[in-house]
Amino acid sequence: MSIPSTPNVSDEPLSLPTWAVRKWRVEFLQTLYSRWMADDNPFANFRKGDTKLTEIIQEVVDAVYIDEEYTVDGSKDDAIYHIAYDRVREKISGIGRYTLTLVKQHFEQQYYKNKPTRIRKYAKWAMKPNGPGICEEPAPQPLSSLSSSDPLYQKARGICLSPFMVDTMKEFIRHGAGSVEYHGNFIGLVALSAAAVTRAFRMYSIDGIFTKSAGSDFAEVYWNDVVLSFIASAKTFSGNQWQRIRDKLGVAEGESDLGHPIQPKVEVSFYDTVAELYTPSSP
């Protein structure tokens, strides 16, 4: 399944400095996306006007255009800054749209058609960090709300390997292919995908009928806390966990696969650190 996540920007190179055009679509954007997907704060660090965004875009410019001396300043005339920002924000919005489409298609199956009770029940289960929205082998529905200390607790398997997660990450990680730098594990993409999947199921969790206001826009103001919770958990993934994710996505380590050192010995429960039932503010 492929859903276009980038609008037609055929006039984009006309706004760029002449020296930037040739590498823009074949190296710059790929490196920028790779950097974003590896970021440990993929909403806030890509906020327009923030000094961090200026620093990141400067890093990418220096890596791609090694023979140029260009200073990114974020001014109104800084085409590289503004176009780069727009492209990343399009990808963030694209993740929100893509996951919502996946969930809508799931509930269009005959088993759920015109059965709001079934839809609501599944959506509430899928919203949980150990449910089918996130995990390949989720905890059984009646037990998914139990604490890990409960004797009846059953651990989910395949964290971040549900079909919803894999389809989403596979659709977006390809945009980093061709990056001129290796940025490490793609924790930002994992966290954004998980938050977007949670949001999509939340929209069906009230009465089994799609309710857009239940999920709010996929934006920093509503979903950053959830993204950061998933970031904290992704940082505890072992090397084997990352390898399983890469295998599912068909991405080799070191190939535009996205930085942060992994600490395999850290024993932090994924489910204990994620905000299970986070309710975003109303728009």
Order of alpha helices (4+ residues) and beta strands (2+ residues): alpha-alpha-alpha-alpha-alpha-alpha-alpha-alpha-alpha-alpha
